[in-house]
Amino acid sequence: MDQEARRNFIIFLEKNPRLYTIAKSDRCIALLQKLSLQGLPIEELKKENKFSYMSEEDIKELLELLVQLKILSKQQIIGKIIYFANEYTKMFLEIYSETRKQYSVD
């Protein structure tokens, strides 16, 4: 990993220490990656193979945690709450992905 990328990731985590745990969670990363492609309600996420084993309540708890950390956004549309990526989500996933590449984790 080059020094600049390492420094950027360290600085990012120093400014956002709660995101370290999110970066270590495969479930959270999968949710962020899915929602970075398309905003969805919990019911639609539950239909995905990656999340079908989770209860709707567990998915909701994870999503609400990510919203509290401001790494996801939500909005009520036609009676459903839609969770979707925001600029912070995209920045986090870019730094996460680049760091994994630099460490040859993928």
KENUTI-82588 format. One record per residue (C-alpha): y, x, z; residue number from 1; residue in three letters. Coordinates in pm, 1 decimal. Example, Ala and Ser with C-alpha at 12.3 -4.5 7.8 and 13.67 -1.06 7.14 Angstrom:
! residues 2
y, x, z, resi, resn
-450.0, 1230.0, 780.0, 1, ALA
-106.0, 1367.0, 714.0, 2, SER
***
This chain:
! residues 106
y, x, z, resi, resn
0.0, 0.0, 0.0, 1, MET
335.2, 147.5, -90.5, 2, ASP
588.0, 203.5, 184.8, 3, GLN
833.3, -59.9, 64.7, 4, GLU
575.9, -340.9, 50.7, 5, ALA
438.4, -242.4, 392.6, 6, ARG
788.9, -231.0, 535.6, 7, ARG
874.1, -570.5, 384.4, 8, ASN
564.6, -732.2, 533.6, 9, PHE
625.3, -575.4, 875.0, 10, ILE
989.9, -685.1, 870.9, 11, ILE
886.2, -1033.8, 762.1, 12, PHE
637.5, -1063.3, 1050.3, 13, LEU
885.3, -918.2, 1298.8, 14, GLU
1132.1, -1189.6, 1203.0, 15, LYS
859.9, -1456.1, 1201.9, 16, ASN
594.1, -1352.0, 1456.0, 17, PRO
433.3, -1696.3, 1466.9, 18, ARG
338.4, -1658.1, 1100.6, 19, LEU
102.9, -1370.6, 1181.8, 20, TYR
-154.0, -1621.0, 1308.5, 21, THR
-102.0, -1837.1, 999.8, 22, ILE
-162.0, -1534.7, 774.7, 23, ALA
-494.7, -1475.7, 950.0, 24, LYS
-611.9, -1837.2, 905.4, 25, SER
-805.4, -1904.5, 586.1, 26, ASP
-759.9, -2280.2, 638.5, 27, ARG
-383.4, -2256.1, 667.3, 28, CYS
-359.3, -2027.4, 364.6, 29, ILE
-577.1, -2267.1, 162.7, 30, ALA
-353.3, -2560.5, 261.4, 31, LEU
-38.8, -2368.4, 170.2, 32, LEU
-183.8, -2259.3, -163.3, 33, GLN
-293.6, -2613.2, -252.0, 34, LYS
39.4, -2764.1, -155.0, 35, LEU
231.1, -2494.9, -341.8, 36, SER
80.7, -2643.4, -659.0, 37, LEU
140.8, -3010.6, -577.0, 38, GLN
265.1, -3220.0, -287.8, 39, GLY
-5.9, -3443.3, -145.4, 40, LEU
-71.2, -3690.5, 135.8, 41, PRO
-340.8, -3616.6, 393.2, 42, ILE
-584.0, -3861.9, 229.1, 43, GLU
-575.0, -3665.6, -97.3, 44, GLU
-621.0, -3332.3, 80.0, 45, LEU
-926.9, -3474.1, 257.2, 46, LYS
-1086.4, -3539.5, -83.5, 47, LYS
-1066.3, -3169.7, -174.4, 48, GLU
-1391.1, -2974.6, -126.6, 49, ASN
-1210.7, -2708.2, 76.6, 50, LYS
-1098.4, -2964.4, 332.8, 51, PHE
-1361.8, -3240.0, 312.8, 52, SER
-1540.3, -3112.6, 625.9, 53, TYR
-1220.8, -3152.1, 831.5, 54, MET
-1115.1, -3478.9, 989.2, 55, SER
-787.9, -3633.7, 875.5, 56, GLU
-655.5, -3578.6, 1227.3, 57, GLU
-731.0, -3203.4, 1210.3, 58, ASP
-564.9, -3177.0, 870.4, 59, ILE
-263.0, -3365.1, 1005.1, 60, LYS
-236.4, -3130.5, 1305.6, 61, GLU
-241.9, -2822.8, 1082.0, 62, LEU
13.5, -2972.8, 846.1, 63, LEU
245.4, -3072.5, 1129.2, 64, GLU
220.7, -2721.8, 1274.9, 65, LEU
317.6, -2576.5, 937.1, 66, LEU
608.1, -2821.8, 914.2, 67, VAL
725.8, -2721.7, 1264.0, 68, GLN
716.2, -2357.0, 1154.9, 69, LEU
923.2, -2464.2, 852.2, 70, LYS
668.3, -2319.4, 614.3, 71, ILE
601.0, -2667.7, 470.8, 72, LEU
811.6, -2976.9, 421.6, 73, SER
723.9, -3344.8, 434.4, 74, LYS
879.1, -3665.4, 311.9, 75, GLN
783.2, -4029.7, 332.5, 76, GLN
750.5, -4182.0, -12.9, 77, ILE
633.5, -4539.0, -72.5, 78, ILE
475.2, -4566.4, 271.3, 79, GLY
291.4, -4232.7, 257.4, 80, LYS
387.3, -3898.8, 403.1, 81, ILE
373.2, -3632.2, 135.5, 82, ILE
345.2, -3266.7, 239.6, 83, TYR
482.8, -3011.3, -4.4, 84, PHE
580.1, -2647.8, -40.5, 85, ALA
934.7, -2529.5, 6.9, 86, ASN
1105.1, -2199.1, -71.4, 87, GLU
979.4, -2052.2, 253.9, 88, TYR
619.7, -2140.6, 157.1, 89, THR
657.0, -1962.0, -172.7, 90, LYS
810.6, -1653.2, -13.0, 91, MET
536.2, -1640.0, 251.0, 92, PHE
256.9, -1676.1, -6.5, 93, LEU
410.8, -1408.8, -231.3, 94, GLU
435.1, -1158.7, 54.9, 95, ILE
86.1, -1253.3, 176.0, 96, TYR
-65.5, -1217.9, -171.0, 97, SER
109.5, -889.0, -245.4, 98, GLU
-1.7, -742.4, 85.9, 99, THR
-363.9, -845.1, 23.8, 100, ARG
-350.1, -682.9, -321.5, 101, LYS
-202.8, -364.0, -179.6, 102, GLN
-483.3, -341.7, 73.9, 103, TYR
-739.7, -434.2, -194.5, 104, SER
-863.0, -725.9, 13.2, 105, VAL
-907.4, -961.2, -282.9, 106, ASP
***
